[in-house]
Amino acid sequence: MSLIGDLLQGAVDGALKDILKKPSSTSKRTRRRKRATSSSSATLRQIEKLLRPAKKQTSRKRTVRSRSKARRST
């Protein structure tokens, strides 16, 4: 009877250790290396960025507070 109990106790202990053990490298995300761009293409991209016309500011919707202020003043 004690032989079966010892065997069962060993199996339970092993299973508990596996469950309670912290996961090692399985959940960590691997870092991706950035590709090294050649200097000529990088400078060309910077020049193109400077030559590009500036973006116009997009109109923003009025907030509720500003609408109520406008309503009160009229």
Secondary structure, DSSP 8 states (H G I E B T S, - for coil): -HHHHHHHHHHHHHHHHHHHS---SSSS----------HHHHHHHHHHHHHS-----------HHHHHHHHHH-
